[in-house]
């Protein structure tokens, strides 16, 4: 799949469409959360995509999964660099 990992440059033009942006983000988050390729206790994810993107995971869950927290930080930076900063979503 073209946009599941790496930079967003290759799909930048498609990200202008909110529905496509939501789909790309959901795919990338699924890949990120499944990086170890083993079952995990999935956290409650808060995601809102509209004019802006809201995303949140429980802090306790992130503290228990430091590699995922690191990868998530890189992902948030990638989206911000593409012009779509992700803001914390409410609980």
SELUM-429916 format. One record per residue: residue number from 1; residue in three letters; chain; x, y negated, z negated of N, C-alpha, C, O, CB in turn. Coordinates in pm, whole numbers. Glycine has a CB too. Layout:
BEGIN
   num   residuo   cadena      n_x      n_y      n_z     ca_x     ca_y     ca_z      c_x      c_y      c_z      o_x      o_y      o_z     cb_x     cb_y     cb_z
   NUM       ala        A        X        Y        Z        X        Y        Z        X        Y        Z        X        Y        Z        X        Y        Z
...
***
This chain:
BEGIN
   num   residuo   cadena      n_x      n_y      n_z     ca_x     ca_y     ca_z      c_x      c_y      c_z      o_x      o_y      o_z     cb_x     cb_y     cb_z
     1       unk        A       85      118        0        0        0        0       89     -123        0      186     -129      -75      -97       -1     -122
     2       unk        A       57     -217       81      140     -334      105      167     -419      -18      279     -465      -36       78     -417      209
     3       unk        A       69     -442     -101       85     -542     -207       90     -485     -348       75     -560     -444      -27     -639     -199
     4       unk        A      110     -355     -364       99     -297     -498      218     -326     -587      206     -320     -710       81     -150     -487
     5       unk        A      334     -359     -530      454     -389     -608      537     -493     -536      514     -521     -418      538     -261     -634
     6       unk        A      632     -549     -607      724     -644     -545      664     -783     -532      566     -817     -599      766     -593     -410
     7       unk        A      724     -861     -445      681     -999     -428      545    -1012     -360      500     -922     -288      782    -1073     -349
     8       unk        A      483    -1124     -384      353    -1153     -323      368    -1225     -189      268    -1254     -123      269    -1239     -418
     9       unk        A      491    -1253     -148      514    -1326      -23      447    -1260       97      392    -1328      184      662    -1339        2
    10       unk        A      452    -1129      102      399    -1056      219      248    -1063      232      194    -1033      339      441     -912      211
    11       unk        A      178    -1102      126       31    -1113      131      -17    -1253       95     -136    -1274       70      -33    -1010       38
    12       unk        A       76    -1349       92       44    -1485       49      -77    -1543      122     -164    -1604       59      163    -1575       70
    13       unk        A      -84    -1525      252     -194    -1585      328     -329    -1523      292     -432    -1591      300     -170    -1569      478
    14       unk        A     -331    -1398      252     -456    -1332      215     -505    -1374       76     -623    -1357       45     -438    -1181      219
    15       unk        A     -416    -1428       -6     -453    -1463     -143     -543    -1584     -152     -596    -1613     -260     -329    -1486     -224
    16       unk        A     -561    -1656      -44     -650    -1773      -46     -796    -1731      -67     -877    -1810     -115     -637    -1852       85
    17       unk        A     -828    -1608      -30     -963    -1555      -48     -976    -1500     -191     -903    -1407     -227     -996    -1444       58
    18       unk        A    -1067    -1555     -273    -1079    -1511     -413    -1105    -1361     -429    -1053    -1299     -522    -1189    -1587     -481
    19       unk        A    -1184    -1304     -340    -1214    -1161     -352    -1089    -1077     -323    -1062     -980     -393    -1328    -1121     -254
    20       unk        A    -1015    -1114     -222     -891    -1043     -192     -790    -1061     -304     -721     -966     -342     -831    -1093      -59
    21       unk        A     -782    -1182     -358     -692    -1211     -469     -726    -1120     -589     -636    -1065     -652     -701    -1360     -510
    22       unk        A     -853    -1105     -619     -896    -1020     -730     -859     -874     -703     -815     -804     -794    -1049    -1032     -752
    23       unk        A     -876     -829     -581     -844     -691     -547     -694     -664     -555     -652     -560     -606     -895     -658     -406
    24       unk        A     -614     -757     -506     -469     -741     -512     -423     -740     -658     -340     -658     -697     -398     -855     -434
    25       unk        A     -476     -830     -738     -440     -836     -879     -479     -707     -950     -399     -653    -1027     -507     -956     -946
    26       unk        A     -599     -657     -926     -644     -533     -990     -553     -416     -952     -518     -334    -1036     -790     -502     -952
    27       unk        A     -517     -408     -825     -428     -301     -779     -292     -311     -847     -238     -211     -896     -411     -306     -627
    28       unk        A     -236     -432     -851     -104     -450     -910     -106     -422    -1060      -10     -366    -1113      -54     -592     -884
    29       unk        A     -212     -460    -1128     -222     -431    -1271     -235     -281    -1296     -178     -228    -1391     -342     -505    -1332
    30       unk        A     -310     -211    -1211     -324      -66    -1225     -188        2    -1209     -154       91    -1286     -425      -11    -1122
    31       unk        A     -112      -41    -1110       21       16    -1088      111      -16    -1206      185       71    -1254       84      -38     -956
    32       unk        A      106     -138    -1254      189     -180    -1366      157      -98    -1492      248      -53    -1561      170     -329    -1394
    33       unk        A       30      -80    -1521      -10       -7    -1642       18      142    -1631       21      213    -1731     -158      -29    -1669
    34       unk        A       39      190    -1509       64      332    -1488      212      357    -1455      246      460    -1397      -26      387    -1376
    35       unk        A      299      263    -1492      440      273    -1454      508      399    -1506      598      450    -1440      514      153    -1504
    36       unk        A      468      451    -1620      531      570    -1677      476      698    -1617      532      806    -1638      513      573    -1828
    37       unk        A      369      688    -1543      305      803    -1478      268      913    -1577      280     1033    -1548      397      859    -1370
    38       unk        A      224      869    -1692      173      963    -1791       53      898    -1858       42      775    -1858      284     1003    -1897
    39       unk        A      -35      977    -1915     -154      918    -1978     -118      822    -2091      -25      847    -2169     -244     1029    -2031
    40       unk        A     -191      713    -2099     -176      618    -2209     -314      589    -2266     -416      611    -2201     -106      487    -2163
    41       unk        A     -314      538    -2387     -441      491    -2443     -463      352    -2385     -405      254    -2432     -439      490    -2604
    42       unk        A     -546      345    -2285     -567      220    -2212     -627      114    -2304     -720      140    -2380     -660      243    -2091
    43       unk        A     -572       -5    -2296     -623     -114    -2379     -748     -175    -2317     -781     -148    -2202     -517     -221    -2399
    44       unk        A     -814     -255    -2395     -926     -333    -2341     -864     -451    -2266     -793     -532    -2324    -1026     -382    -2456
    45       unk        A     -892     -459    -2138     -836     -562    -2052     -942     -667    -2025    -1056     -635    -1991     -782     -502    -1919
    46       unk        A     -904     -793    -2041     -994     -905    -2007     -942     -966    -1879     -827    -1009    -1871    -1001    -1012    -2124
    47       unk        A    -1026     -970    -1778     -987    -1023    -1648    -1101    -1103    -1590    -1215    -1056    -1584     -945     -908    -1551
    48       unk        A    -1071    -1225    -1547    -1170    -1311    -1484    -1101    -1379    -1366    -1002    -1449    -1383    -1229    -1417    -1585
    49       unk        A    -1155    -1358    -1247    -1098    -1417    -1128    -1202    -1508    -1064    -1312    -1464    -1031    -1050    -1308    -1027
    50       unk        A    -1168    -1631    -1049    -1253    -1731     -984    -1162    -1837     -927    -1067    -1806     -855    -1357    -1792    -1084
    51       unk        A    -1189    -1963     -958    -1099    -2069     -916     -962    -2053     -982     -859    -2090     -926    -1158    -2208     -949
    52       unk        A     -964    -1996    -1101     -839    -1961    -1169     -848    -1815    -1212     -954    -1753    -1202     -812    -2056    -1292
    53       unk        A     -737    -1763    -1261     -733    -1623    -1304     -712    -1621    -1454     -620    -1685    -1505     -620    -1544    -1230
    54       unk        A     -796    -1548    -1525     -780    -1527    -1668     -750    -1381    -1694     -815    -1293    -1638     -907    -1573    -1745
    55       unk        A     -653    -1355    -1779     -613    -1218    -1806     -567    -1206    -1950     -499    -1296    -2002     -501    -1172    -1709
    56       unk        A     -603    -1098    -2015     -558    -1077    -2152     -555     -932    -2192     -638     -851    -2148     -646    -1153    -2246
    57       unk        A     -460     -899    -2276     -448     -768    -2338     -430     -791    -2488     -376     -894    -2528     -328     -685    -2277
    58       unk        A     -472     -698    -2570     -452     -714    -2714     -303     -724    -2749     -223     -645    -2700     -517     -597    -2789
    59       unk        A     -268     -820    -2833     -128     -841    -2872      -70     -717    -2941       46     -683    -2921     -116     -962    -2963
    60       unk        A     -151     -653    -3021     -105     -532    -3091      -68     -422    -2991       33     -353    -3008     -214     -481    -3189
    61       unk        A     -149     -406    -2886     -120     -305    -2785        9     -339    -2711       92     -252    -2687     -238     -293    -2686
    62       unk        A       26     -467    -2675      148     -509    -2607      271     -486    -2693      376     -445    -2643      138     -656    -2567
    63       unk        A      260     -512    -2823      373     -491    -2914      412     -343    -2919      529     -311    -2936      339     -541    -3055
    64       unk        A      315     -255    -2905      341     -111    -2908      393      -59    -2774      438       55    -2765      215      -36    -2947
    65       unk        A      385     -141    -2669      428     -102    -2535      519     -211    -2477      478     -283    -2386      304      -79    -2442
    66       unk        A      642     -224    -2529      729     -335    -2490      770     -334    -2343      786     -442    -2284      851     -333    -2573
    67       unk        A      787     -218    -2281      823     -217    -2139      708     -271    -2055      729     -348    -1962      861      -74    -2093
    68       unk        A      587     -231    -2088      470     -283    -2017      458     -434    -2038      425     -506    -1944      342     -212    -2064
    69       unk        A      485     -481    -2159      481     -625    -2187      583     -699    -2100      554     -806    -2048      507     -653    -2336
    70       unk        A      702     -642    -2086      806     -702    -2002      761     -707    -1855      773     -810    -1789      938     -623    -2015
    71       unk        A      711     -595    -1805      665     -589    -1666      550     -686    -1643      540     -747    -1537      622     -447    -1630
    72       unk        A      463     -700    -1741      352     -792    -1730      402     -937    -1722      349    -1017    -1645      256     -775    -1849
    73       unk        A      502     -968    -1801      561    -1102    -1795      617    -1133    -1657      600    -1244    -1607      671    -1116    -1899
    74       unk        A      684    -1035    -1597      736    -1053    -1461      621    -1071    -1361      631    -1151    -1268      823     -933    -1421
    75       unk        A      514     -997    -1380      398    -1007    -1291      333    -1144    -1301      297    -1203    -1200      296     -897    -1323
    76       unk        A      317    -1194    -1423      258    -1326    -1442      344    -1433    -1376      291    -1528    -1318      240    -1356    -1591
    77       unk        A      476    -1419    -1385      567    -1513    -1320      553    -1506    -1168      561    -1608    -1100      712    -1485    -1361
    78       unk        A      534    -1387    -1115      517    -1370     -970      393    -1445     -921      397    -1514     -820      508    -1220     -933
    79       unk        A      282    -1430     -995      158    -1497     -956      171    -1648     -969      121    -1723     -885       42    -1448    -1042
    80       unk        A      238    -1692    -1073      259    -1835    -1092      344    -1892     -978      315    -1999     -926      326    -1863    -1227
    81       unk        A      448    -1819     -941      533    -1861     -830      460    -1866     -697      499    -1941     -607      650    -1769     -819
    82       unk        A      355    -1786     -683      275    -1784     -560      169    -1893     -561       94    -1908     -464      210    -1648     -541
    83       unk        A      161    -1969     -671       64    -2077     -679      -67    -2039     -746     -165    -2112     -737       35    -2127     -543
    84       unk        A      -69    -1924     -813     -189    -1877     -882     -155    -1841    -1026     -152    -1724    -1062     -251    -1754     -809
    85       unk        A     -129    -1943    -1109      -95    -1912    -1248     -210    -1841    -1319     -327    -1868    -1293      -58    -2040    -1325
    86       unk        A     -175    -1752    -1405     -273    -1674    -1480     -279    -1730    -1621     -177    -1742    -1688     -236    -1521    -1481
    87       unk        A     -398    -1763    -1665     -418    -1819    -1798     -468    -1710    -1891     -526    -1611    -1845     -518    -1938    -1795
    88       unk        A     -446    -1725    -2021     -499    -1625    -2116     -652    -1624    -2110     -717    -1729    -2109     -450    -1656    -2261
    89       unk        A     -709    -1504    -2106     -854    -1489    -2107     -901    -1478    -2251     -830    -1424    -2336     -899    -1364    -2025
    90       unk        A    -1018    -1529    -2278    -1075    -1522    -2413    -1105    -1380    -2454    -1120    -1291    -2370    -1202    -1605    -2422
    91       unk        A    -1115    -1360    -2582    -1141    -1226    -2635    -1281    -1180    -2609    -1318    -1069    -2647    -1115    -1222    -2782
***
